[in-house]
Amino acid sequence: MATTTLESRPVPPSGIPSLEGAPTGSDISTATYKRTDRGVETQDLLLDDPFQLYRFFVAHNDKPQMHVLITGSHVEKKAAEKRSSDGTISTVYSKAKVCDFKIDLDLTSYISPYGTIKTLPDPKTSNKLSLREVIEQHVTEENPFKEMHMKKKVSWDYEDLTRAIVHAIRSVNYRYKIEISYPTSNNRVIVHSASPLAQFMRSTWTKTFCGISLVGVVFYPLREYYKVVKDKNIQSEFHMTISTADFMRNNYWKIVDQVQFKNE
């Protein structure tokens, strides 16, 4: 059977908008998959065709979920008495981290529904292949443990927003430690090899057996050595529909009103 190439078939849209009447993921790809916290995973044999593989990435190019998590904490020194074997009592001091507040704001609604799928330069050679080249290279790869990942990236000025949040919290005289992170989910599309050997190694039974025997000491390092993961060359980039300045104007009081701390 002749190999299908991306150039010989019509190309579906690069993003799936959440609009009534618009195409859904199942309209573009019929490959089976499972959904996890980090995104979508599949081992469908249908994706050994490069065009079907491309369609699968497009079908699951929905926007990721993202939050901004803000925590404030301080360290308290605690004293406790300790009795030694000879009956002597001494005071032992320890430090404990105390969480003053935890603010969780959902940023998902601000993410554009359209993600642009693209390739990135190879980190070792700086060469950049086309999307067609990367996909067809993966399909023709004979390694039974091969995988292909698409990572969803949300572009925004995180440093500027982080500085603005810290400034807002400091403005209400909070002087302790502030930690800010931007956790994301549904940000990976992973295509596992459909080879029988790869499926065997991923099975729950195999993982359990290898975990309680010496077989795993040999099998799993060998699998990792031979596994080819093309996750550094394909990415879907999403953009925010709001600037960091507008976000802070809309959420300034929501943030500072939740700041709590112990006055000394």
HUTACOR-V627438 format. One record per backbone hydrogen bond with DSSP energy under -0.5 kcal/mol. NH is the residue of the N-H (numbers start at 1). CO is the residue of the C=O. If there is no record, write none. Layout:
{{NH	CO} {NH	CO}}
This chain:
{{8	5} {9	6} {17	15} {19	17} {22	19} {27	24} {28	24} {28	25} {29	25} {34	41} {36	39} {39	36} {40	188} {41	34} {42	190} {47	44} {48	45} {49	46} {50	4} {50	48} {53	49} {54	50} {55	51} {56	52} {57	53} {58	54} {59	55} {60	56} {61	58} {65	185} {67	183} {68	105} {69	67} {69	181} {70	68} {70	103} {71	179} {72	101} {73	177} {74	98} {76	96} {78	76} {78	94} {80	92} {82	90} {84	82} {84	88} {87	84} {90	82} {92	80} {92	90} {94	78} {96	76} {98	74} {100	72} {100	98} {101	72} {103	70} {105	68} {105	103} {107	66} {108	66} {110	107} {111	108} {112	239} {115	113} {116	237} {117	115} {118	235} {120	233} {122	127} {126	122} {129	127} {134	130} {135	131} {136	132} {137	133} {138	134} {139	135} {140	136} {141	137} {141	138} {146	143} {147	228} {148	191} {149	230} {150	189} {151	234} {152	187} {153	151} {153	236} {155	153} {155	238} {158	156} {161	157} {162	158} {163	159} {164	160} {165	161} {166	162} {167	163} {168	164} {169	165} {170	166} {171	167} {172	169} {173	170} {174	169} {175	173} {177	73} {179	71} {181	69} {185	65} {186	37} {187	38} {188	38} {189	150} {190	40} {191	148} {192	42} {192	190} {193	146} {199	195} {200	196} {201	197} {202	198} {203	199} {203	200} {207	203} {208	204} {209	205} {210	206} {211	207} {212	208} {212	209} {213	210} {216	210} {216	213} {217	214} {218	214} {218	215} {219	215} {220	216} {221	216} {222	218} {223	219} {224	220} {225	221} {226	222} {227	223} {229	227} {230	147} {230	228} {231	229} {235	118} {236	151} {237	116} {237	235} {238	153} {238	236} {240	155} {241	110} {247	243} {248	244} {249	245} {250	246} {251	247} {252	248} {255	251} {256	252} {257	253} {258	255} {259	256} {260	258} {263	261}}
